[in-house]
Amino acid sequence: MENIKQKLFNSDVSVWLGVVSVVCYASYYIYATSFNQYYGLPSNLVELKIENVAIVIAYGIFIISIFL
């Protein structure tokens, strides 16, 4: 367990940013899909605007930085 913990703290910042980006992008897509399902809109109307994804990524980085 100590070895995994040490590897996580020694990993590169770009790896962390990549992981956070993927997680936040997926969470925004799930949010947009559930929003469309709630209002009965077709699934092809999901808009993944870079502004909205960037906001979610910024929140994700902020939350992860609080935990670390």
N, CA, C and O atoms as a Tripos MOL2 file, in Angstrom:
@<TRIPOS>MOLECULE
protein
  272   271    68     0     0
PROTEIN
NO_CHARGES

@<TRIPOS>ATOM
      1 N           0.8270   -1.1960    0.0000 N.3       1 MET1
      2 CA          0.0000    0.0000    0.0000 C.3       1 MET1
      3 C           0.8620    1.2470    0.0000 C.2       1 MET1
      4 O           0.5180    2.2440   -0.6350 O.2       1 MET1
      5 N           1.9720    1.1990    0.7020 N.am      2 GLU2
      6 CA          2.8530    2.3620    0.7630 C.3       2 GLU2
      7 C           3.4640    2.6590   -0.5970 C.2       2 GLU2
      8 O           3.6970    3.8190   -0.9380 O.2       2 GLU2
      9 N           3.7260    1.6080   -1.3790 N.am      3 ASN3
     10 CA          4.3130    1.7890   -2.7010 C.3       3 ASN3
     11 C           3.3440    2.5160   -3.6330 C.2       3 ASN3
     12 O           3.7580    3.4010   -4.3820 O.2       3 ASN3
     13 N           2.0780    2.1590   -3.5970 N.am      4 ILE4
     14 CA          1.0750    2.8210   -4.4360 C.3       4 ILE4
     15 C           0.9150    4.2790   -4.0260 C.2       4 ILE4
     16 O           0.8060    5.1630   -4.8750 O.2       4 ILE4
     17 N           0.9020    4.5220   -2.7360 N.am      5 LYS5
     18 CA          0.7630    5.8890   -2.2350 C.3       5 LYS5
     19 C           1.9470    6.7440   -2.6800 C.2       5 LYS5
     20 O           1.7700    7.9000   -3.0650 O.2       5 LYS5
     21 N           3.1410    6.1840   -2.6300 N.am      6 GLN6
     22 CA          4.3420    6.9120   -3.0450 C.3       6 GLN6
     23 C           4.3190    7.1980   -4.5430 C.2       6 GLN6
     24 O           4.7260    8.2760   -4.9760 O.2       6 GLN6
     25 N           3.8470    6.2420   -5.3320 N.am      7 LYS7
     26 CA          3.7670    6.4540   -6.7810 C.3       7 LYS7
     27 C           2.7590    7.5540   -7.1200 C.2       7 LYS7
     28 O           2.9900    8.3430   -8.0370 O.2       7 LYS7
     29 N           1.6530    7.6100   -6.3950 N.am      8 LEU8
     30 CA          0.6570    8.6420   -6.6540 C.3       8 LEU8
     31 C           1.2090   10.0330   -6.3700 C.2       8 LEU8
     32 O           0.9370   10.9720   -7.1170 O.2       8 LEU8
     33 N           1.9730   10.1710   -5.3080 N.am      9 PHE9
     34 CA          2.5210   11.4830   -4.9710 C.3       9 PHE9
     35 C           3.7000   11.8630   -5.8460 C.2       9 PHE9
     36 O           4.0080   13.0480   -5.9760 O.2       9 PHE9
     37 N           4.3680   10.8920   -6.4490 N.am     10 ASN10
     38 CA          5.5100   11.1850   -7.3060 C.3      10 ASN10
     39 C           5.1450   11.3230   -8.7780 C.2      10 ASN10
     40 O           6.0140   11.6130   -9.6000 O.2      10 ASN10
     41 N           3.8780   11.1210   -9.1270 N.am     11 SER11
     42 CA          3.4870   11.1860  -10.5330 C.3      11 SER11
     43 C           3.5330   12.6210  -11.0420 C.2      11 SER11
     44 O           3.5250   13.5830  -10.2740 O.2      11 SER11
     45 N           3.5810   12.7260  -12.3500 N.am     12 ASP12
     46 CA          3.7170   14.0210  -13.0080 C.3      12 ASP12
     47 C           2.4010   14.7950  -12.9590 C.2      12 ASP12
     48 O           1.3250   14.1970  -12.9260 O.2      12 ASP12
     49 N           2.4860   16.1060  -12.9560 N.am     13 VAL13
     50 CA          1.2990   16.9650  -12.9030 C.3      13 VAL13
     51 C           0.4480   16.7900  -14.1580 C.2      13 VAL13
     52 O          -0.7790   16.8670  -14.0880 O.2      13 VAL13
     53 N           1.0820   16.5580  -15.2970 N.am     14 SER14
     54 CA          0.3200   16.3960  -16.5370 C.3      14 SER14
     55 C          -0.5480   15.1440  -16.4900 C.2      14 SER14
     56 O          -1.6280   15.1200  -17.0800 O.2      14 SER14
     57 N          -0.0940   14.1140  -15.8010 N.am     15 VAL15
     58 CA         -0.9140   12.9110  -15.6460 C.3      15 VAL15
     59 C          -2.1550   13.2330  -14.8290 C.2      15 VAL15
     60 O          -3.2570   12.8100  -15.1780 O.2      15 VAL15
     61 N          -1.9830   13.9760  -13.7470 N.am     16 TRP16
     62 CA         -3.1220   14.3620  -12.9110 C.3      16 TRP16
     63 C          -4.1000   15.2410  -13.6830 C.2      16 TRP16
     64 O          -5.3130   15.0630  -13.5770 O.2      16 TRP16
     65 N          -3.5780   16.1850  -14.4570 N.am     17 LEU17
     66 CA         -4.4730   17.0440  -15.2420 C.3      17 LEU17
     67 C          -5.2330   16.2430  -16.2900 C.2      17 LEU17
     68 O          -6.4020   16.5210  -16.5570 O.2      17 LEU17
     69 N          -4.5880   15.2700  -16.8760 N.am     18 GLY18
     70 CA         -5.2630   14.4080  -17.8460 C.3      18 GLY18
     71 C          -6.3650   13.5930  -17.2140 C.2      18 GLY18
     72 O          -7.4540   13.4700  -17.7750 O.2      18 GLY18
     73 N          -6.0910   13.0370  -16.0550 N.am     19 VAL19
     74 CA         -7.0960   12.2350  -15.3540 C.3      19 VAL19
     75 C          -8.2790   13.1070  -14.9360 C.2      19 VAL19
     76 O          -9.4350   12.7180  -15.1030 O.2      19 VAL19
     77 N          -7.9830   14.2770  -14.3950 N.am     20 VAL20
     78 CA         -9.0500   15.1920  -13.9800 C.3      20 VAL20
     79 C          -9.8760   15.6300  -15.1850 C.2      20 VAL20
     80 O         -11.0990   15.7330  -15.0900 O.2      20 VAL20
     81 N          -9.2290   15.8860  -16.3060 N.am     21 SER21
     82 CA         -9.9510   16.2980  -17.5070 C.3      21 SER21
     83 C         -10.9000   15.2110  -17.9860 C.2      21 SER21
     84 O         -12.0470   15.4930  -18.3320 O.2      21 SER21
     85 N         -10.4280   13.9740  -18.0090 N.am     22 VAL22
     86 CA        -11.2790   12.8710  -18.4530 C.3      22 VAL22
     87 C         -12.4590   12.6720  -17.5110 C.2      22 VAL22
     88 O         -13.5880   12.4800  -17.9630 O.2      22 VAL22
     89 N         -12.2100   12.7160  -16.2150 N.am     23 VAL23
     90 CA        -13.2870   12.5160  -15.2380 C.3      23 VAL23
     91 C         -14.3140   13.6450  -15.3310 C.2      23 VAL23
     92 O         -15.5190   13.3940  -15.3030 O.2      23 VAL23
     93 N         -13.8450   14.8730  -15.4410 N.am     24 CYS24
     94 CA        -14.7670   16.0090  -15.5130 C.3      24 CYS24
     95 C         -15.5170   16.0440  -16.8420 C.2      24 CYS24
     96 O         -16.6940   16.4020  -16.8760 O.2      24 CYS24
     97 N         -14.8540   15.6810  -17.9260 N.am     25 TYR25
     98 CA        -15.5290   15.6230  -19.2220 C.3      25 TYR25
     99 C         -16.6360   14.5750  -19.1930 C.2      25 TYR25
    100 O         -17.7330   14.8120  -19.7000 O.2      25 TYR25
    101 N         -16.3500   13.4150  -18.5980 N.am     26 ALA26
    102 CA        -17.3580   12.3620  -18.4990 C.3      26 ALA26
    103 C         -18.5130   12.7840  -17.5990 C.2      26 ALA26
    104 O         -19.6710   12.4990  -17.9020 O.2      26 ALA26
    105 N         -18.2050   13.4610  -16.4960 N.am     27 SER27
    106 CA        -19.2840   13.8830  -15.5990 C.3      27 SER27
    107 C         -20.1580   14.9510  -16.2520 C.2      27 SER27
    108 O         -21.3700   14.9720  -16.0320 O.2      27 SER27
    109 N         -19.5640   15.8400  -17.0520 N.am     28 TYR28
    110 CA        -20.3720   16.8300  -17.7530 C.3      28 TYR28
    111 C         -21.2470   16.1670  -18.8070 C.2      28 TYR28
    112 O         -22.3960   16.5680  -18.9950 O.2      28 TYR28
    113 N         -20.7240   15.1600  -19.4940 N.am     29 TYR29
    114 CA        -21.5130   14.4530  -20.4990 C.3      29 TYR29
    115 C         -22.6920   13.7330  -19.8490 C.2      29 TYR29
    116 O         -23.7980   13.7390  -20.3900 O.2      29 TYR29
    117 N         -22.4600   13.1140  -18.6930 N.am     30 ILE30
    118 CA        -23.5470   12.4460  -17.9770 C.3      30 ILE30
    119 C         -24.5850   13.4600  -17.5260 C.2      30 ILE30
    120 O         -25.7840   13.1940  -17.6080 O.2      30 ILE30
    121 N         -24.1410   14.6220  -17.0510 N.am     31 TYR31
    122 CA        -25.0690   15.6710  -16.6420 C.3      31 TYR31
    123 C         -25.9120   16.1510  -17.8240 C.2      31 TYR31
    124 O         -27.1280   16.2940  -17.7040 O.2      31 TYR31
    125 N         -25.2640   16.3980  -18.9630 N.am     32 ALA32
    126 CA        -25.9930   16.8930  -20.1330 C.3      32 ALA32
    127 C         -26.9730   15.8530  -20.6500 C.2      32 ALA32
    128 O         -28.0780   16.1990  -21.0670 O.2      32 ALA32
    129 N         -26.5870   14.5930  -20.6280 N.am     33 THR33
    130 CA        -27.4770   13.5300  -21.0820 C.3      33 THR33
    131 C         -28.6840   13.3890  -20.1620 C.2      33 THR33
    132 O         -29.8120   13.2490  -20.6350 O.2      33 THR33
    133 N         -28.4550   13.4260  -18.8560 N.am     34 SER34
    134 CA        -29.5790   13.3080  -17.9270 C.3      34 SER34
    135 C         -30.4910   14.5280  -17.9930 C.2      34 SER34
    136 O         -31.7020   14.4040  -17.8100 O.2      34 SER34
    137 N         -29.9200   15.7080  -18.2520 N.am     35 PHE35
    138 CA        -30.7250   16.9170  -18.4290 C.3      35 PHE35
    139 C         -31.6600   16.7590  -19.6270 C.2      35 PHE35
    140 O         -32.8400   17.1020  -19.5490 O.2      35 PHE35
    141 N         -31.1290   16.2400  -20.7330 N.am     36 ASN36
    142 CA        -31.9550   16.0450  -21.9260 C.3      36 ASN36
    143 C         -33.0160   14.9660  -21.6980 C.2      36 ASN36
    144 O         -34.1390   15.0990  -22.1840 O.2      36 ASN36
    145 N         -32.6860   13.9190  -20.9800 N.am     37 GLN37
    146 CA        -33.6660   12.8780  -20.7060 C.3      37 GLN37
    147 C         -34.7800   13.3970  -19.8080 C.2      37 GLN37
    148 O         -35.9390   13.0210  -19.9850 O.2      37 GLN37
    149 N         -34.4520   14.2440  -18.8590 N.am     38 TYR38
    150 CA        -35.4490   14.7800  -17.9460 C.3      38 TYR38
    151 C         -36.4680   15.6310  -18.6970 C.2      38 TYR38
    152 O         -37.6660   15.5530  -18.4220 O.2      38 TYR38
    153 N         -36.0010   16.4390  -19.6380 N.am     39 TYR39
    154 CA        -36.9020   17.3010  -20.3880 C.3      39 TYR39
    155 C         -37.4140   16.6620  -21.6730 C.2      39 TYR39
    156 O         -38.1070   17.3210  -22.4480 O.2      39 TYR39
    157 N         -37.0950   15.4130  -21.9130 N.am     40 GLY40
    158 CA        -37.6130   14.6870  -23.0640 C.3      40 GLY40
    159 C         -36.9970   15.1130  -24.3860 C.2      40 GLY40
    160 O         -37.6300   14.9780  -25.4330 O.2      40 GLY40
    161 N         -35.7900   15.6180  -24.3570 N.am     41 LEU41
    162 CA        -35.1050   16.0330  -25.5730 C.3      41 LEU41
    163 C         -34.3320   14.8600  -26.1600 C.2      41 LEU41
    164 O         -33.9160   13.9660  -25.4230 O.2      41 LEU41
    165 N         -34.1330   14.8480  -27.4720 N.am     42 PRO42
    166 CA        -33.3580   13.7600  -28.0640 C.3      42 PRO42
    167 C         -31.8940   13.8130  -27.6310 C.2      42 PRO42
    168 O         -31.3740   14.8720  -27.2800 O.2      42 PRO42
    169 N         -31.2480   12.6640  -27.6620 N.am     43 SER43
    170 CA        -29.8740   12.5820  -27.1620 C.3      43 SER43
    171 C         -28.8670   13.2500  -28.0790 C.2      43 SER43
    172 O         -27.7530   13.5440  -27.6450 O.2      43 SER43
    173 N         -29.2180   13.4980  -29.3300 N.am     44 ASN44
    174 CA        -28.2650   14.1460  -30.2330 C.3      44 ASN44
    175 C         -28.1700   15.6560  -29.9990 C.2      44 ASN44
    176 O         -27.4030   16.3320  -30.6840 O.2      44 ASN44
    177 N         -28.9170   16.1850  -29.0630 N.am     45 LEU45
    178 CA        -28.8410   17.6060  -28.7320 C.3      45 LEU45
    179 C         -27.8540   17.9110  -27.6010 C.2      45 LEU45
    180 O         -27.8030   19.0380  -27.1090 O.2      45 LEU45
    181 N         -27.0770   16.9170  -27.1930 N.am     46 VAL46
    182 CA        -26.0790   17.1410  -26.1430 C.3      46 VAL46
    183 C         -24.9770   18.0170  -26.7240 C.2      46 VAL46
    184 O         -24.3190   17.6400  -27.6930 O.2      46 VAL46
    185 N         -24.7850   19.1800  -26.1280 N.am     47 GLU47
    186 CA        -23.7530   20.1050  -26.5830 C.3      47 GLU47
    187 C         -22.6040   20.0720  -25.5840 C.2      47 GLU47
    188 O         -22.7830   20.3590  -24.4000 O.2      47 GLU47
    189 N         -21.4470   19.7240  -26.0690 N.am     48 LEU48
    190 CA        -20.2670   19.7100  -25.2230 C.3      48 LEU48
    191 C         -19.4320   20.9360  -25.5540 C.2      48 LEU48
    192 O         -18.3860   20.8450  -26.1970 O.2      48 LEU48
    193 N         -19.9140   22.0690  -25.1060 N.am     49 LYS49
    194 CA        -19.1840   23.3130  -25.3420 C.3      49 LYS49
    195 C         -17.9180   23.3300  -24.5050 C.2      49 LYS49
    196 O         -17.9170   22.8920  -23.3550 O.2      49 LYS49
    197 N         -16.8610   23.8270  -25.0790 N.am     50 ILE50
    198 CA        -15.5750   23.8450  -24.3880 C.3      50 ILE50
    199 C         -15.6220   24.7430  -23.1540 C.2      50 ILE50
    200 O         -14.8920   24.5040  -22.1920 O.2      50 ILE50
    201 N         -16.4650   25.7670  -23.1690 N.am     51 GLU51
    202 CA        -16.5780   26.6480  -22.0060 C.3      51 GLU51
    203 C         -17.1530   25.8970  -20.8130 C.2      51 GLU51
    204 O         -16.6650   26.0290  -19.6900 O.2      51 GLU51
    205 N         -18.1990   25.1060  -21.0660 N.am     52 ASN52
    206 CA        -18.8280   24.3680  -19.9780 C.3      52 ASN52
    207 C         -17.9100   23.2760  -19.4460 C.2      52 ASN52
    208 O         -17.8340   23.0470  -18.2380 O.2      52 ASN52
    209 N         -17.2130   22.6040  -20.3590 N.am     53 VAL53
    210 CA        -16.2910   21.5580  -19.9320 C.3      53 VAL53
    211 C         -15.1370   22.1760  -19.1470 C.2      53 VAL53
    212 O         -14.6780   21.5840  -18.1710 O.2      53 VAL53
    213 N         -14.6620   23.3480  -19.5510 N.am     54 ALA54
    214 CA        -13.5700   24.0140  -18.8390 C.3      54 ALA54
    215 C         -13.9900   24.4040  -17.4320 C.2      54 ALA54
    216 O         -13.1860   24.3210  -16.5030 O.2      54 ALA54
    217 N         -15.2210   24.8210  -17.2610 N.am     55 ILE55
    218 CA        -15.7090   25.1610  -15.9180 C.3      55 ILE55
    219 C         -15.7310   23.9250  -15.0340 C.2      55 ILE55
    220 O         -15.3280   23.9850  -13.8720 O.2      55 ILE55
    221 N         -16.1970   22.8100  -15.5700 N.am     56 VAL56
    222 CA        -16.2370   21.5760  -14.7910 C.3      56 VAL56
    223 C         -14.8180   21.1050  -14.4660 C.2      56 VAL56
    224 O         -14.5680   20.6180  -13.3630 O.2      56 VAL56
    225 N         -13.8900   21.2450  -15.4110 N.am     57 ILE57
    226 CA        -12.4940   20.8690  -15.1590 C.3      57 ILE57
    227 C         -11.9040   21.7490  -14.0600 C.2      57 ILE57
    228 O         -11.1910   21.2550  -13.1870 O.2      57 ILE57
    229 N         -12.1930   23.0380  -14.0960 N.am     58 ALA58
    230 CA        -11.6730   23.9370  -13.0590 C.3      58 ALA58
    231 C         -12.2280   23.5600  -11.6950 C.2      58 ALA58
    232 O         -11.4880   23.5600  -10.7110 O.2      58 ALA58
    233 N         -13.5150   23.2400  -11.6130 N.am     59 TYR59
    234 CA        -14.0880   22.7980  -10.3470 C.3      59 TYR59
    235 C         -13.4470   21.4880   -9.8900 C.2      59 TYR59
    236 O         -13.1650   21.3150   -8.7040 O.2      59 TYR59
    237 N         -13.2190   20.5770  -10.8170 N.am     60 GLY60
    238 CA        -12.6000   19.3040  -10.4750 C.3      60 GLY60
    239 C         -11.1940   19.4730   -9.9370 C.2      60 GLY60
    240 O         -10.8190   18.8250   -8.9600 O.2      60 GLY60
    241 N         -10.4070   20.3430  -10.5680 N.am     61 ILE61
    242 CA         -9.0520   20.6040  -10.0860 C.3      61 ILE61
    243 C          -9.1040   21.2500   -8.7020 C.2      61 ILE61
    244 O          -8.2930   20.9260   -7.8350 O.2      61 ILE61
    245 N         -10.0380   22.1440   -8.4960 N.am     62 PHE62
    246 CA        -10.1680   22.7910   -7.1930 C.3      62 PHE62
    247 C         -10.5190   21.7950   -6.0990 C.2      62 PHE62
    248 O          -9.9410   21.8290   -5.0120 O.2      62 PHE62
    249 N         -11.4640   20.9080   -6.3840 N.am     63 ILE63
    250 CA        -11.8900   19.9300   -5.3910 C.3      63 ILE63
    251 C         -10.7710   18.9480   -5.0910 C.2      63 ILE63
    252 O         -10.5450   18.6020   -3.9310 O.2      63 ILE63
    253 N         -10.0700   18.4970   -6.1200 N.am     64 ILE64
    254 CA         -8.9730   17.5490   -5.8900 C.3      64 ILE64
    255 C          -7.8410   18.2240   -5.1340 C.2      64 ILE64
    256 O          -7.2050   17.5900   -4.2920 O.2      64 ILE64
    257 N          -7.5750   19.4930   -5.4130 N.am     65 SER65
    258 CA         -6.5080   20.1890   -4.6870 C.3      65 SER65
    259 C          -6.8590   20.3650   -3.2150 C.2      65 SER65
    260 O          -5.9640   20.4060   -2.3710 O.2      65 SER65
    261 N          -8.1300   20.4670   -2.8960 N.am     66 ILE66
    262 CA         -8.5480   20.5630   -1.4950 C.3      66 ILE66
    263 C          -8.2570   19.2410   -0.7840 C.2      66 ILE66
    264 O          -7.7810   19.2350    0.3510 O.2      66 ILE66
    265 N          -8.5410   18.1290   -1.4490 N.am     67 PHE67
    266 CA         -8.3190   16.8240   -0.8190 C.3      67 PHE67
    267 C          -6.8360   16.4890   -0.6810 C.2      67 PHE67
    268 O          -6.4490   15.7680    0.2380 O.2      67 PHE67
    269 N          -6.0130   16.9990   -1.5740 N.am     68 LEU68
    270 CA         -4.5790   16.7010   -1.4770 C.3      68 LEU68
    271 C          -3.9200   17.6660   -0.5370 C.2      68 LEU68
    272 O          -2.7120   17.5850   -0.3160 O.2      68 LEU68
@<TRIPOS>BOND
     1     1     2 1
     2     2     3 1
     3     3     4 2
     4     3     5 am
     5     5     6 1
     6     6     7 1
     7     7     8 2
     8     7     9 am
     9     9    10 1
    10    10    11 1
    11    11    12 2
    12    11    13 am
    13    13    14 1
    14    14    15 1
    15    15    16 2
    16    15    17 am
    17    17    18 1
    18    18    19 1
    19    19    20 2
    20    19    21 am
    21    21    22 1
    22    22    23 1
    23    23    24 2
    24    23    25 am
    25    25    26 1
    26    26    27 1
    27    27    28 2
    28    27    29 am
    29    29    30 1
    30    30    31 1
    31    31    32 2
    32    31    33 am
    33    33    34 1
    34    34    35 1
    35    35    36 2
    36    35    37 am
    37    37    38 1
    38    38    39 1
    39    39    40 2
    40    39    41 am
    41    41    42 1
    42    42    43 1
    43    43    44 2
    44    43    45 am
    45    45    46 1
    46    46    47 1
    47    47    48 2
    48    47    49 am
    49    49    50 1
    50    50    51 1
    51    51    52 2
    52    51    53 am
    53    53    54 1
    54    54    55 1
    55    55    56 2
    56    55    57 am
    57    57    58 1
    58    58    59 1
    59    59    60 2
    60    59    61 am
    61    61    62 1
    62    62    63 1
    63    63    64 2
    64    63    65 am
    65    65    66 1
    66    66    67 1
    67    67    68 2
    68    67    69 am
    69    69    70 1
    70    70    71 1
    71    71    72 2
    72    71    73 am
    73    73    74 1
    74    74    75 1
    75    75    76 2
    76    75    77 am
    77    77    78 1
    78    78    79 1
    79    79    80 2
    80    79    81 am
    81    81    82 1
    82    82    83 1
    83    83    84 2
    84    83    85 am
    85    85    86 1
    86    86    87 1
    87    87    88 2
    88    87    89 am
    89    89    90 1
    90    90    91 1
    91    91    92 2
    92    91    93 am
    93    93    94 1
    94    94    95 1
    95    95    96 2
    96    95    97 am
    97    97    98 1
    98    98    99 1
    99    99   100 2
   100    99   101 am
   101   101   102 1
   102   102   103 1
   103   103   104 2
   104   103   105 am
   105   105   106 1
   106   106   107 1
   107   107   108 2
   108   107   109 am
   109   109   110 1
   110   110   111 1
   111   111   112 2
   112   111   113 am
   113   113   114 1
   114   114   115 1
   115   115   116 2
   116   115   117 am
   117   117   118 1
   118   118   119 1
   119   119   120 2
   120   119   121 am
   121   121   122 1
   122   122   123 1
   123   123   124 2
   124   123   125 am
   125   125   126 1
   126   126   127 1
   127   127   128 2
   128   127   129 am
   129   129   130 1
   130   130   131 1
   131   131   132 2
   132   131   133 am
   133   133   134 1
   134   134   135 1
   135   135   136 2
   136   135   137 am
   137   137   138 1
   138   138   139 1
   139   139   140 2
   140   139   141 am
   141   141   142 1
   142   142   143 1
   143   143   144 2
   144   143   145 am
   145   145   146 1
   146   146   147 1
   147   147   148 2
   148   147   149 am
   149   149   150 1
   150   150   151 1
   151   151   152 2
   152   151   153 am
   153   153   154 1
   154   154   155 1
   155   155   156 2
   156   155   157 am
   157   157   158 1
   158   158   159 1
   159   159   160 2
   160   159   161 am
   161   161   162 1
   162   162   163 1
   163   163   164 2
   164   163   165 am
   165   165   166 1
   166   166   167 1
   167   167   168 2
   168   167   169 am
   169   169   170 1
   170   170   171 1
   171   171   172 2
   172   171   173 am
   173   173   174 1
   174   174   175 1
   175   175   176 2
   176   175   177 am
   177   177   178 1
   178   178   179 1
   179   179   180 2
   180   179   181 am
   181   181   182 1
   182   182   183 1
   183   183   184 2
   184   183   185 am
   185   185   186 1
   186   186   187 1
   187   187   188 2
   188   187   189 am
   189   189   190 1
   190   190   191 1
   191   191   192 2
   192   191   193 am
   193   193   194 1
   194   194   195 1
   195   195   196 2
   196   195   197 am
   197   197   198 1
   198   198   199 1
   199   199   200 2
   200   199   201 am
   201   201   202 1
   202   202   203 1
   203   203   204 2
   204   203   205 am
   205   205   206 1
   206   206   207 1
   207   207   208 2
   208   207   209 am
   209   209   210 1
   210   210   211 1
   211   211   212 2
   212   211   213 am
   213   213   214 1
   214   214   215 1
   215   215   216 2
   216   215   217 am
   217   217   218 1
   218   218   219 1
   219   219   220 2
   220   219   221 am
   221   221   222 1
   222   222   223 1
   223   223   224 2
   224   223   225 am
   225   225   226 1
   226   226   227 1
   227   227   228 2
   228   227   229 am
   229   229   230 1
   230   230   231 1
   231   231   232 2
   232   231   233 am
   233   233   234 1
   234   234   235 1
   235   235   236 2
   236   235   237 am
   237   237   238 1
   238   238   239 1
   239   239   240 2
   240   239   241 am
   241   241   242 1
   242   242   243 1
   243   243   244 2
   244   243   245 am
   245   245   246 1
   246   246   247 1
   247   247   248 2
   248   247   249 am
   249   249   250 1
   250   250   251 1
   251   251   252 2
   252   251   253 am
   253   253   254 1
   254   254   255 1
   255   255   256 2
   256   255   257 am
   257   257   258 1
   258   258   259 1
   259   259   260 2
   260   259   261 am
   261   261   262 1
   262   262   263 1
   263   263   264 2
   264   263   265 am
   265   265   266 1
   266   266   267 1
   267   267   268 2
   268   267   269 am
   269   269   270 1
   270   270   271 1
   271   271   272 2
@<TRIPOS>SUBSTRUCTURE
     1 MET1         2 RESIDUE 1 A MET
     2 GLU2         6 RESIDUE 1 A GLU
     3 ASN3        10 RESIDUE 1 A ASN
     4 ILE4        14 RESIDUE 1 A ILE
     5 LYS5        18 RESIDUE 1 A LYS
     6 GLN6        22 RESIDUE 1 A GLN
     7 LYS7        26 RESIDUE 1 A LYS
     8 LEU8        30 RESIDUE 1 A LEU
     9 PHE9        34 RESIDUE 1 A PHE
    10 ASN10       38 RESIDUE 1 A ASN
    11 SER11       42 RESIDUE 1 A SER
    12 ASP12       46 RESIDUE 1 A ASP
    13 VAL13       50 RESIDUE 1 A VAL
    14 SER14       54 RESIDUE 1 A SER
    15 VAL15       58 RESIDUE 1 A VAL
    16 TRP16       62 RESIDUE 1 A TRP
    17 LEU17       66 RESIDUE 1 A LEU
    18 GLY18       70 RESIDUE 1 A GLY
    19 VAL19       74 RESIDUE 1 A VAL
    20 VAL20       78 RESIDUE 1 A VAL
    21 SER21       82 RESIDUE 1 A SER
    22 VAL22       86 RESIDUE 1 A VAL
    23 VAL23       90 RESIDUE 1 A VAL
    24 CYS24       94 RESIDUE 1 A CYS
    25 TYR25       98 RESIDUE 1 A TYR
    26 ALA26      102 RESIDUE 1 A ALA
    27 SER27      106 RESIDUE 1 A SER
    28 TYR28      110 RESIDUE 1 A TYR
    29 TYR29      114 RESIDUE 1 A TYR
    30 ILE30      118 RESIDUE 1 A ILE
    31 TYR31      122 RESIDUE 1 A TYR
    32 ALA32      126 RESIDUE 1 A ALA
    33 THR33      130 RESIDUE 1 A THR
    34 SER34      134 RESIDUE 1 A SER
    35 PHE35      138 RESIDUE 1 A PHE
    36 ASN36      142 RESIDUE 1 A ASN
    37 GLN37      146 RESIDUE 1 A GLN
    38 TYR38      150 RESIDUE 1 A TYR
    39 TYR39      154 RESIDUE 1 A TYR
    40 GLY40      158 RESIDUE 1 A GLY
    41 LEU41      162 RESIDUE 1 A LEU
    42 PRO42      166 RESIDUE 1 A PRO
    43 SER43      170 RESIDUE 1 A SER
    44 ASN44      174 RESIDUE 1 A ASN
    45 LEU45      178 RESIDUE 1 A LEU
    46 VAL46      182 RESIDUE 1 A VAL
    47 GLU47      186 RESIDUE 1 A GLU
    48 LEU48      190 RESIDUE 1 A LEU
    49 LYS49      194 RESIDUE 1 A LYS
    50 ILE50      198 RESIDUE 1 A ILE
    51 GLU51      202 RESIDUE 1 A GLU
    52 ASN52      206 RESIDUE 1 A ASN
    53 VAL53      210 RESIDUE 1 A VAL
    54 ALA54      214 RESIDUE 1 A ALA
    55 ILE55      218 RESIDUE 1 A ILE
    56 VAL56      222 RESIDUE 1 A VAL
    57 ILE57      226 RESIDUE 1 A ILE
    58 ALA58      230 RESIDUE 1 A ALA
    59 TYR59      234 RESIDUE 1 A TYR
    60 GLY60      238 RESIDUE 1 A GLY
    61 ILE61      242 RESIDUE 1 A ILE
    62 PHE62      246 RESIDUE 1 A PHE
    63 ILE63      250 RESIDUE 1 A ILE
    64 ILE64      254 RESIDUE 1 A ILE
    65 SER65      258 RESIDUE 1 A SER
    66 ILE66      262 RESIDUE 1 A ILE
    67 PHE67      266 RESIDUE 1 A PHE
    68 LEU68      270 RESIDUE 1 A LEU
